[in-house]
């Protein structure tokens, strides 16, 4: 069983920054890809970024490149999502998830999910 807990969301003005955290616990050994997804009201869940914990390679959805950075802290079993130059359209609930099936941008390929953290970008 893998547990994922997100934190770091909140209200930020356009152009601001936030850093989200995804703390992992449990037997995560086989679930070596951690992904960040987001879901806005009335929209489908979409991929933001993911990281392969085996080789630390990182991947970004095209629309997120340049503004978002995914990273890890092995000692803390935590994956971060640094979000800069935030826009109102980034407003969503952000989730982290774990997959053992390789790098993927598809939510259905991820086995374990956190509860989500709300990010609101507004003046």
Secondary structure, DSSP 8 states (H G I E B T S, - for coil): -EEEEEE--EEE-TT--EEEEEEEEE--TT--EEEEEEE-TTS--EEEEEEETTT--EEE-GGGTTTEEEEEEGGGTEEEEEE-S--GGG-EEEEEEEESS-S-S-GGG--EE---EEEEE--
